[in-house]
Amino acid sequence: MARGLPPNKHYIIHFSRASSKLALLSRIIMWVERRPFSHVSVQLAEPATQLPLIFQASKGMVNFFYKAEFDRHNVITHSYEVPTTSLQYLEIWTYAVQKMGSDYSWLNLVSIAMAKLFKIKSWFSDGDRSNICSELAARVCVMAKFQMPANIDSITPSDLNELLSKVADKGLIRRLP
């Protein structure tokens, strides 16, 4: 192993919903999508301390939450554990740190909602400039060499869950309760 690289690792993709009944956006997303989750996040271990951190797009920006704090405000419905090499993990960790504080993609969220409502193609794409939760998690999956749709900007939590479920069915990643 090269000096300074973490040992072979994994990250965890969590599907969740807000625990508060007052979290209106979370409730609307679940109602429209007819599913028990509204959010996707990525759990990473901080390399120096191994503390579990949640990497996500929420609250208007890309951010990290300490896992215990995340759990106080969210209910995880299910998760997938994704193995990585040391180099992949380092790339993912570096990306996460560099993305902290970048914008949440409200236009992307509106575009996806309009596409679902009016049965049209999602029209917004700004690459990696701003992100929604599922887009951010999909970008992390690409770094672990998973095939994702060409327009990652339009991926929804349902889309990502379906893709990861198929990968889990092949035994390449592990479903967690």
C-alpha positions as CSV (number, residue, x, y, z in Angstrom):
1,M,0.0,0.0,0.0
2,A,1.3,3.4,-0.9
3,R,2.2,5.7,2.0
4,G,-0.6,8.0,3.2
5,L,-3.4,5.9,1.6
6,P,-6.2,4.5,3.7
7,P,-6.5,0.7,3.7
8,N,-9.1,-0.8,1.4
9,K,-12.4,0.7,2.5
10,H,-16.0,0.8,1.8
11,Y,-18.6,3.5,1.9
12,I,-22.3,3.2,2.6
13,I,-25.2,4.7,0.7
14,H,-28.1,5.4,3.0
15,F,-31.7,6.0,1.9
16,S,-33.6,7.9,4.5
17,R,-36.4,10.3,5.4
18,A,-36.7,13.1,7.9
19,S,-37.9,11.9,11.3
20,S,-40.0,15.1,11.9
21,K,-43.6,15.0,10.7
22,L,-43.0,18.8,10.0
23,A,-40.4,18.1,7.3
24,L,-42.8,19.1,4.5
25,L,-40.4,18.6,1.6
26,S,-39.5,15.1,2.7
27,R,-43.2,14.2,3.0
28,I,-44.0,15.7,-0.4
29,I,-41.2,13.8,-2.1
30,M,-42.3,10.5,-0.5
31,W,-45.9,11.1,-1.5
32,V,-45.1,12.0,-5.1
33,E,-42.6,9.1,-5.5
34,R,-44.8,6.6,-3.5
35,R,-41.8,5.4,-1.5
36,P,-40.7,5.4,2.1
37,F,-37.6,7.5,1.6
38,S,-36.9,11.0,0.4
39,H,-33.1,11.4,0.7
40,V,-29.8,9.7,-0.2
41,S,-26.5,10.3,1.6
42,V,-23.1,8.7,1.7
43,Q,-21.4,7.6,4.9
44,L,-17.6,7.9,4.9
45,A,-15.1,7.2,7.7
46,E,-12.9,10.3,8.3
47,P,-9.4,8.9,7.4
48,A,-7.5,10.1,10.5
49,T,-10.1,9.3,13.2
50,Q,-12.4,6.8,11.5
51,L,-15.4,8.8,12.8
52,P,-18.5,8.1,10.7
53,L,-19.5,11.2,8.7
54,I,-22.5,11.7,6.4
55,F,-21.7,13.4,3.1
56,Q,-24.9,14.8,1.5
57,A,-26.6,17.6,-0.4
58,S,-29.1,19.1,2.0
59,K,-30.0,22.3,3.8
60,G,-29.1,24.4,0.8
61,M,-25.5,23.0,0.3
62,V,-23.2,20.0,0.2
63,N,-22.2,19.2,3.7
64,F,-21.0,16.7,6.3
65,F,-22.9,15.6,9.4
66,Y,-21.6,13.5,12.2
67,K,-23.5,10.2,11.8
68,A,-25.0,10.3,15.3
69,E,-26.4,13.8,14.6
70,F,-27.7,12.7,11.3
71,D,-29.5,9.8,13.0
72,R,-31.2,12.2,15.4
73,H,-33.0,13.9,12.5
74,N,-33.5,11.1,10.0
75,V,-34.8,7.5,9.7
76,I,-32.6,5.3,7.5
77,T,-34.9,2.9,5.6
78,H,-32.1,0.9,4.0
79,S,-28.5,1.0,2.9
80,Y,-25.9,-0.5,0.5
81,E,-22.3,-1.1,1.5
82,V,-20.0,-0.5,-1.5
83,P,-16.4,-1.8,-1.4
84,T,-13.6,0.4,-2.8
85,T,-9.9,0.2,-3.3
86,S,-7.6,2.5,-1.3
87,L,-7.2,4.8,-4.3
88,Q,-10.9,4.9,-5.0
89,Y,-11.6,5.8,-1.3
90,L,-9.0,8.5,-1.4
91,E,-10.5,10.0,-4.6
92,I,-14.0,9.9,-3.0
93,W,-12.8,11.5,0.3
94,T,-10.9,14.2,-1.6
95,Y,-14.0,14.9,-3.8
96,A,-16.2,15.1,-0.7
97,V,-13.9,17.6,1.1
98,Q,-13.7,19.7,-2.1
99,K,-17.5,19.8,-2.5
100,M,-18.2,20.9,1.0
101,G,-20.2,24.2,1.0
102,S,-21.1,24.0,-2.7
103,D,-24.6,24.8,-3.7
104,Y,-27.7,22.6,-3.5
105,S,-29.3,22.4,-6.9
106,W,-32.8,23.8,-6.4
107,L,-33.2,24.3,-10.2
108,N,-32.5,20.6,-10.7
109,L,-35.0,19.6,-8.0
110,V,-37.6,21.8,-9.8
111,S,-36.7,20.4,-13.2
112,I,-37.2,16.8,-11.9
113,A,-40.5,17.7,-10.3
114,M,-41.8,19.3,-13.4
115,A,-40.6,16.4,-15.5
116,K,-42.5,14.0,-13.3
117,L,-45.6,16.2,-13.1
118,F,-45.8,16.9,-16.9
119,K,-44.3,13.7,-18.2
120,I,-41.5,15.5,-19.9
121,K,-37.7,15.2,-19.9
122,S,-35.9,16.9,-17.1
123,W,-34.4,20.1,-18.6
124,F,-31.8,21.3,-16.1
125,S,-28.1,20.2,-16.1
126,D,-25.2,22.1,-14.6
127,G,-22.7,19.2,-14.3
128,D,-21.1,19.1,-10.9
129,R,-21.5,22.8,-10.1
130,S,-24.5,22.1,-7.8
131,N,-26.0,18.9,-6.7
132,I,-29.1,17.3,-5.2
133,C,-28.7,14.3,-2.8
134,S,-29.1,11.5,-5.3
135,E,-26.9,13.2,-7.9
136,L,-24.1,13.6,-5.3
137,A,-24.4,9.9,-4.3
138,A,-24.4,8.8,-8.0
139,R,-21.2,10.9,-8.6
140,V,-19.5,9.0,-5.7
141,C,-20.7,5.7,-7.2
142,V,-19.0,6.6,-10.5
143,M,-15.7,7.0,-8.6
144,A,-16.2,3.4,-7.5
145,K,-16.5,2.5,-11.2
146,F,-20.3,1.9,-11.3
147,Q,-22.2,2.7,-14.5
148,M,-24.6,5.5,-14.1
149,P,-27.0,7.2,-16.6
150,A,-25.4,9.8,-18.9
151,N,-27.3,12.7,-17.3
152,I,-26.5,12.2,-13.6
153,D,-28.1,15.5,-12.9
154,S,-31.6,13.9,-13.4
155,I,-31.1,10.8,-11.2
156,T,-33.6,10.6,-8.5
157,P,-33.4,8.6,-5.2
158,S,-35.7,6.0,-6.7
159,D,-33.5,5.7,-9.8
160,L,-30.4,5.3,-7.7
161,N,-32.0,2.8,-5.4
162,E,-33.1,0.7,-8.4
163,L,-29.6,0.8,-9.9
164,L,-27.9,-0.2,-6.6
165,S,-30.5,-2.9,-6.0
166,K,-29.6,-4.5,-9.3
167,V,-25.9,-4.3,-8.5
168,A,-26.6,-5.9,-5.1
169,D,-28.5,-8.7,-6.8
170,K,-25.3,-9.5,-8.7
171,G,-23.4,-9.7,-5.4
172,L,-21.1,-6.8,-6.1
173,I,-22.3,-4.7,-3.2
174,R,-24.1,-5.6,0.0
175,R,-27.6,-4.7,1.1
176,L,-27.8,-3.5,4.7
177,P,-31.0,-3.5,6.7
